[in-house]
Amino acid sequence: MPLPYENSTSGEKALGEIQKILRGFGCSKFGSMTDDGAQEIMVQFEFHGQPVSVRASIRGYATAWLKEHPYTNRTRATRADHERKAMEIASTAVYSILRDWIKGQVTAIETGILTFEGAFLGQLLLPSGKTFLEHAQAAKMLPAPKGE
């Protein structure tokens, strides 16, 4: 069974769609960045003065893709080429996932299912420059996952 979004083709086009969604929602600022070192895509925006930073791992998706499509001796590529393909697929997929996730969060806010803070709490930027989630993790405010 294919991994969700593995056949996405929109890639960075989804970034324009994210910007359109956020502008339509009333966001006044928008920016995006690819961090090749951390292998993440970051989307930042501001809503009524509240800055938000959403990070998505390209490496995480590539790892999931490799689990679904492991390298074997029957693979028609070298291991390095197979892993490079996983990163290319992940780069495209993550943009589409972010678009759909942000659209879902905005829709939940607009329909009264969630508040803005409820939808983006973990991604809200604090004056320190860290997200609320990063702050909570550093302060050990969250319980450790079971089994750890």
MODELLER restraints for C-alpha pairs under 7 A, 6 or more apart:
rsr = mdl.restraints
at = mdl.atoms
rsr.add(forms.Gaussian(group=physical.xy_distance, feature=features.Distance(at['CA:3:A'], at['CA:65:A']), mean=6.71, stdev=0.5))
rsr.add(forms.Gaussian(group=physical.xy_distance, feature=features.Distance(at['CA:5:A'], at['CA:93:A']), mean=5.21, stdev=0.5))
rsr.add(forms.Gaussian(group=physical.xy_distance, feature=features.Distance(at['CA:6:A'], at['CA:89:A']), mean=6.19, stdev=0.5))
rsr.add(forms.Gaussian(group=physical.xy_distance, feature=features.Distance(at['CA:6:A'], at['CA:93:A']), mean=5.93, stdev=0.5))
rsr.add(forms.Gaussian(group=physical.xy_distance, feature=features.Distance(at['CA:8:A'], at['CA:92:A']), mean=6.41, stdev=0.5))
rsr.add(forms.Gaussian(group=physical.xy_distance, feature=features.Distance(at['CA:8:A'], at['CA:93:A']), mean=5.65, stdev=0.5))
rsr.add(forms.Gaussian(group=physical.xy_distance, feature=features.Distance(at['CA:9:A'], at['CA:92:A']), mean=6.54, stdev=0.5))
rsr.add(forms.Gaussian(group=physical.xy_distance, feature=features.Distance(at['CA:10:A'], at['CA:92:A']), mean=6.80, stdev=0.5))
rsr.add(forms.Gaussian(group=physical.xy_distance, feature=features.Distance(at['CA:10:A'], at['CA:96:A']), mean=6.91, stdev=0.5))
rsr.add(forms.Gaussian(group=physical.xy_distance, feature=features.Distance(at['CA:11:A'], at['CA:92:A']), mean=4.02, stdev=0.5))
rsr.add(forms.Gaussian(group=physical.xy_distance, feature=features.Distance(at['CA:11:A'], at['CA:93:A']), mean=6.54, stdev=0.5))
rsr.add(forms.Gaussian(group=physical.xy_distance, feature=features.Distance(at['CA:11:A'], at['CA:95:A']), mean=5.47, stdev=0.5))
rsr.add(forms.Gaussian(group=physical.xy_distance, feature=features.Distance(at['CA:11:A'], at['CA:96:A']), mean=6.36, stdev=0.5))
rsr.add(forms.Gaussian(group=physical.xy_distance, feature=features.Distance(at['CA:12:A'], at['CA:95:A']), mean=6.27, stdev=0.5))
rsr.add(forms.Gaussian(group=physical.xy_distance, feature=features.Distance(at['CA:14:A'], at['CA:95:A']), mean=5.77, stdev=0.5))
rsr.add(forms.Gaussian(group=physical.xy_distance, feature=features.Distance(at['CA:14:A'], at['CA:96:A']), mean=5.61, stdev=0.5))
rsr.add(forms.Gaussian(group=physical.xy_distance, feature=features.Distance(at['CA:14:A'], at['CA:99:A']), mean=5.99, stdev=0.5))
rsr.add(forms.Gaussian(group=physical.xy_distance, feature=features.Distance(at['CA:15:A'], at['CA:95:A']), mean=6.48, stdev=0.5))
rsr.add(forms.Gaussian(group=physical.xy_distance, feature=features.Distance(at['CA:17:A'], at['CA:99:A']), mean=6.88, stdev=0.5))
rsr.add(forms.Gaussian(group=physical.xy_distance, feature=features.Distance(at['CA:18:A'], at['CA:99:A']), mean=5.23, stdev=0.5))
rsr.add(forms.Gaussian(group=physical.xy_distance, feature=features.Distance(at['CA:19:A'], at['CA:30:A']), mean=6.70, stdev=0.5))
rsr.add(forms.Gaussian(group=physical.xy_distance, feature=features.Distance(at['CA:21:A'], at['CA:103:A']), mean=6.66, stdev=0.5))
rsr.add(forms.Gaussian(group=physical.xy_distance, feature=features.Distance(at['CA:26:A'], at['CA:47:A']), mean=6.69, stdev=0.5))
rsr.add(forms.Gaussian(group=physical.xy_distance, feature=features.Distance(at['CA:27:A'], at['CA:45:A']), mean=6.61, stdev=0.5))
rsr.add(forms.Gaussian(group=physical.xy_distance, feature=features.Distance(at['CA:27:A'], at['CA:46:A']), mean=5.49, stdev=0.5))
rsr.add(forms.Gaussian(group=physical.xy_distance, feature=features.Distance(at['CA:27:A'], at['CA:47:A']), mean=4.64, stdev=0.5))
rsr.add(forms.Gaussian(group=physical.xy_distance, feature=features.Distance(at['CA:28:A'], at['CA:46:A']), mean=5.86, stdev=0.5))
rsr.add(forms.Gaussian(group=physical.xy_distance, feature=features.Distance(at['CA:28:A'], at['CA:47:A']), mean=6.41, stdev=0.5))
rsr.add(forms.Gaussian(group=physical.xy_distance, feature=features.Distance(at['CA:29:A'], at['CA:45:A']), mean=5.12, stdev=0.5))
rsr.add(forms.Gaussian(group=physical.xy_distance, feature=features.Distance(at['CA:29:A'], at['CA:46:A']), mean=5.22, stdev=0.5))
rsr.add(forms.Gaussian(group=physical.xy_distance, feature=features.Distance(at['CA:30:A'], at['CA:44:A']), mean=5.74, stdev=0.5))
rsr.add(forms.Gaussian(group=physical.xy_distance, feature=features.Distance(at['CA:30:A'], at['CA:45:A']), mean=4.36, stdev=0.5))
rsr.add(forms.Gaussian(group=physical.xy_distance, feature=features.Distance(at['CA:30:A'], at['CA:46:A']), mean=6.90, stdev=0.5))
rsr.add(forms.Gaussian(group=physical.xy_distance, feature=features.Distance(at['CA:31:A'], at['CA:43:A']), mean=5.88, stdev=0.5))
rsr.add(forms.Gaussian(group=physical.xy_distance, feature=features.Distance(at['CA:31:A'], at['CA:44:A']), mean=5.16, stdev=0.5))
rsr.add(forms.Gaussian(group=physical.xy_distance, feature=features.Distance(at['CA:31:A'], at['CA:45:A']), mean=6.34, stdev=0.5))
rsr.add(forms.Gaussian(group=physical.xy_distance, feature=features.Distance(at['CA:32:A'], at['CA:42:A']), mean=5.51, stdev=0.5))
rsr.add(forms.Gaussian(group=physical.xy_distance, feature=features.Distance(at['CA:32:A'], at['CA:43:A']), mean=4.40, stdev=0.5))
rsr.add(forms.Gaussian(group=physical.xy_distance, feature=features.Distance(at['CA:32:A'], at['CA:44:A']), mean=6.07, stdev=0.5))
rsr.add(forms.Gaussian(group=physical.xy_distance, feature=features.Distance(at['CA:33:A'], at['CA:41:A']), mean=5.88, stdev=0.5))
rsr.add(forms.Gaussian(group=physical.xy_distance, feature=features.Distance(at['CA:33:A'], at['CA:42:A']), mean=5.18, stdev=0.5))
rsr.add(forms.Gaussian(group=physical.xy_distance, feature=features.Distance(at['CA:33:A'], at['CA:43:A']), mean=6.61, stdev=0.5))
rsr.add(forms.Gaussian(group=physical.xy_distance, feature=features.Distance(at['CA:34:A'], at['CA:40:A']), mean=5.93, stdev=0.5))
rsr.add(forms.Gaussian(group=physical.xy_distance, feature=features.Distance(at['CA:34:A'], at['CA:41:A']), mean=4.55, stdev=0.5))
rsr.add(forms.Gaussian(group=physical.xy_distance, feature=features.Distance(at['CA:34:A'], at['CA:42:A']), mean=6.27, stdev=0.5))
rsr.add(forms.Gaussian(group=physical.xy_distance, feature=features.Distance(at['CA:35:A'], at['CA:41:A']), mean=6.23, stdev=0.5))
rsr.add(forms.Gaussian(group=physical.xy_distance, feature=features.Distance(at['CA:39:A'], at['CA:57:A']), mean=6.19, stdev=0.5))
rsr.add(forms.Gaussian(group=physical.xy_distance, feature=features.Distance(at['CA:39:A'], at['CA:58:A']), mean=5.42, stdev=0.5))
rsr.add(forms.Gaussian(group=physical.xy_distance, feature=features.Distance(at['CA:39:A'], at['CA:59:A']), mean=5.83, stdev=0.5))
rsr.add(forms.Gaussian(group=physical.xy_distance, feature=features.Distance(at['CA:40:A'], at['CA:55:A']), mean=6.45, stdev=0.5))
rsr.add(forms.Gaussian(group=physical.xy_distance, feature=features.Distance(at['CA:40:A'], at['CA:56:A']), mean=5.42, stdev=0.5))
rsr.add(forms.Gaussian(group=physical.xy_distance, feature=features.Distance(at['CA:40:A'], at['CA:57:A']), mean=4.47, stdev=0.5))
rsr.add(forms.Gaussian(group=physical.xy_distance, feature=features.Distance(at['CA:40:A'], at['CA:58:A']), mean=5.29, stdev=0.5))
rsr.add(forms.Gaussian(group=physical.xy_distance, feature=features.Distance(at['CA:41:A'], at['CA:55:A']), mean=5.71, stdev=0.5))
rsr.add(forms.Gaussian(group=physical.xy_distance, feature=features.Distance(at['CA:41:A'], at['CA:56:A']), mean=5.25, stdev=0.5))
rsr.add(forms.Gaussian(group=physical.xy_distance, feature=features.Distance(at['CA:41:A'], at['CA:57:A']), mean=6.54, stdev=0.5))
rsr.add(forms.Gaussian(group=physical.xy_distance, feature=features.Distance(at['CA:42:A'], at['CA:53:A']), mean=6.82, stdev=0.5))
rsr.add(forms.Gaussian(group=physical.xy_distance, feature=features.Distance(at['CA:42:A'], at['CA:54:A']), mean=5.55, stdev=0.5))
rsr.add(forms.Gaussian(group=physical.xy_distance, feature=features.Distance(at['CA:42:A'], at['CA:55:A']), mean=4.42, stdev=0.5))
rsr.add(forms.Gaussian(group=physical.xy_distance, feature=features.Distance(at['CA:42:A'], at['CA:56:A']), mean=6.39, stdev=0.5))
rsr.add(forms.Gaussian(group=physical.xy_distance, feature=features.Distance(at['CA:43:A'], at['CA:53:A']), mean=5.88, stdev=0.5))
rsr.add(forms.Gaussian(group=physical.xy_distance, feature=features.Distance(at['CA:43:A'], at['CA:54:A']), mean=5.18, stdev=0.5))
rsr.add(forms.Gaussian(group=physical.xy_distance, feature=features.Distance(at['CA:43:A'], at['CA:55:A']), mean=6.54, stdev=0.5))
rsr.add(forms.Gaussian(group=physical.xy_distance, feature=features.Distance(at['CA:44:A'], at['CA:52:A']), mean=5.52, stdev=0.5))
rsr.add(forms.Gaussian(group=physical.xy_distance, feature=features.Distance(at['CA:44:A'], at['CA:53:A']), mean=4.42, stdev=0.5))
rsr.add(forms.Gaussian(group=physical.xy_distance, feature=features.Distance(at['CA:44:A'], at['CA:54:A']), mean=6.20, stdev=0.5))
rsr.add(forms.Gaussian(group=physical.xy_distance, feature=features.Distance(at['CA:45:A'], at['CA:51:A']), mean=5.87, stdev=0.5))
rsr.add(forms.Gaussian(group=physical.xy_distance, feature=features.Distance(at['CA:45:A'], at['CA:52:A']), mean=5.37, stdev=0.5))
rsr.add(forms.Gaussian(group=physical.xy_distance, feature=features.Distance(at['CA:45:A'], at['CA:53:A']), mean=6.74, stdev=0.5))
rsr.add(forms.Gaussian(group=physical.xy_distance, feature=features.Distance(at['CA:46:A'], at['CA:52:A']), mean=5.89, stdev=0.5))
rsr.add(forms.Gaussian(group=physical.xy_distance, feature=features.Distance(at['CA:51:A'], at['CA:124:A']), mean=6.14, stdev=0.5))
rsr.add(forms.Gaussian(group=physical.xy_distance, feature=features.Distance(at['CA:51:A'], at['CA:125:A']), mean=5.43, stdev=0.5))
rsr.add(forms.Gaussian(group=physical.xy_distance, feature=features.Distance(at['CA:52:A'], at['CA:123:A']), mean=5.45, stdev=0.5))
rsr.add(forms.Gaussian(group=physical.xy_distance, feature=features.Distance(at['CA:52:A'], at['CA:124:A']), mean=4.52, stdev=0.5))
rsr.add(forms.Gaussian(group=physical.xy_distance, feature=features.Distance(at['CA:52:A'], at['CA:125:A']), mean=5.32, stdev=0.5))
rsr.add(forms.Gaussian(group=physical.xy_distance, feature=features.Distance(at['CA:53:A'], at['CA:123:A']), mean=5.22, stdev=0.5))
rsr.add(forms.Gaussian(group=physical.xy_distance, feature=features.Distance(at['CA:53:A'], at['CA:124:A']), mean=6.40, stdev=0.5))
rsr.add(forms.Gaussian(group=physical.xy_distance, feature=features.Distance(at['CA:53:A'], at['CA:125:A']), mean=6.38, stdev=0.5))
rsr.add(forms.Gaussian(group=physical.xy_distance, feature=features.Distance(at['CA:54:A'], at['CA:123:A']), mean=5.62, stdev=0.5))
rsr.add(forms.Gaussian(group=physical.xy_distance, feature=features.Distance(at['CA:56:A'], at['CA:94:A']), mean=6.93, stdev=0.5))
rsr.add(forms.Gaussian(group=physical.xy_distance, feature=features.Distance(at['CA:58:A'], at['CA:87:A']), mean=6.92, stdev=0.5))
rsr.add(forms.Gaussian(group=physical.xy_distance, feature=features.Distance(at['CA:58:A'], at['CA:90:A']), mean=5.51, stdev=0.5))
rsr.add(forms.Gaussian(group=physical.xy_distance, feature=features.Distance(at['CA:58:A'], at['CA:91:A']), mean=5.79, stdev=0.5))
rsr.add(forms.Gaussian(group=physical.xy_distance, feature=features.Distance(at['CA:58:A'], at['CA:94:A']), mean=6.41, stdev=0.5))
rsr.add(forms.Gaussian(group=physical.xy_distance, feature=features.Distance(at['CA:59:A'], at['CA:87:A']), mean=6.95, stdev=0.5))
rsr.add(forms.Gaussian(group=physical.xy_distance, feature=features.Distance(at['CA:61:A'], at['CA:90:A']), mean=5.42, stdev=0.5))
rsr.add(forms.Gaussian(group=physical.xy_distance, feature=features.Distance(at['CA:62:A'], at['CA:86:A']), mean=4.98, stdev=0.5))
rsr.add(forms.Gaussian(group=physical.xy_distance, feature=features.Distance(at['CA:62:A'], at['CA:87:A']), mean=5.33, stdev=0.5))
rsr.add(forms.Gaussian(group=physical.xy_distance, feature=features.Distance(at['CA:62:A'], at['CA:90:A']), mean=5.17, stdev=0.5))
rsr.add(forms.Gaussian(group=physical.xy_distance, feature=features.Distance(at['CA:65:A'], at['CA:86:A']), mean=6.29, stdev=0.5))
rsr.add(forms.Gaussian(group=physical.xy_distance, feature=features.Distance(at['CA:66:A'], at['CA:86:A']), mean=6.51, stdev=0.5))
rsr.add(forms.Gaussian(group=physical.xy_distance, feature=features.Distance(at['CA:71:A'], at['CA:79:A']), mean=6.46, stdev=0.5))
rsr.add(forms.Gaussian(group=physical.xy_distance, feature=features.Distance(at['CA:71:A'], at['CA:82:A']), mean=6.89, stdev=0.5))
rsr.add(forms.Gaussian(group=physical.xy_distance, feature=features.Distance(at['CA:105:A'], at['CA:119:A']), mean=5.76, stdev=0.5))
rsr.add(forms.Gaussian(group=physical.xy_distance, feature=features.Distance(at['CA:108:A'], at['CA:114:A']), mean=5.48, stdev=0.5))
rsr.add(forms.Gaussian(group=physical.xy_distance, feature=features.Distance(at['CA:109:A'], at['CA:115:A']), mean=5.40, stdev=0.5))
rsr.add(forms.Gaussian(group=physical.xy_distance, feature=features.Distance(at['CA:109:A'], at['CA:116:A']), mean=5.93, stdev=0.5))
rsr.add(forms.Gaussian(group=physical.xy_distance, feature=features.Distance(at['CA:121:A'], at['CA:132:A']), mean=6.65, stdev=0.5))
rsr.add(forms.Gaussian(group=physical.xy_distance, feature=features.Distance(at['CA:122:A'], at['CA:131:A']), mean=6.41, stdev=0.5))
rsr.add(forms.Gaussian(group=physical.xy_distance, feature=features.Distance(at['CA:122:A'], at['CA:132:A']), mean=5.11, stdev=0.5))
rsr.add(forms.Gaussian(group=physical.xy_distance, feature=features.Distance(at['CA:122:A'], at['CA:133:A']), mean=4.46, stdev=0.5))
rsr.add(forms.Gaussian(group=physical.xy_distance, feature=features.Distance(at['CA:123:A'], at['CA:131:A']), mean=5.32, stdev=0.5))
rsr.add(forms.Gaussian(group=physical.xy_distance, feature=features.Distance(at['CA:123:A'], at['CA:132:A']), mean=6.22, stdev=0.5))
rsr.add(forms.Gaussian(group=physical.xy_distance, feature=features.Distance(at['CA:123:A'], at['CA:133:A']), mean=6.62, stdev=0.5))
rsr.add(forms.Gaussian(group=physical.xy_distance, feature=features.Distance(at['CA:124:A'], at['CA:131:A']), mean=5.30, stdev=0.5))
rsr.add(forms.Gaussian(group=physical.xy_distance, feature=features.Distance(at['CA:124:A'], at['CA:132:A']), mean=5.64, stdev=0.5))
rsr.add(forms.Gaussian(group=physical.xy_distance, feature=features.Distance(at['CA:125:A'], at['CA:131:A']), mean=4.34, stdev=0.5))
rsr.add(forms.Gaussian(group=physical.xy_distance, feature=features.Distance(at['CA:125:A'], at['CA:132:A']), mean=6.27, stdev=0.5))
rsr.add(forms.Gaussian(group=physical.xy_distance, feature=features.Distance(at['CA:126:A'], at['CA:132:A']), mean=6.39, stdev=0.5))
rsr.add(forms.Gaussian(group=physical.xy_distance, feature=features.Distance(at['CA:136:A'], at['CA:142:A']), mean=6.52, stdev=0.5))
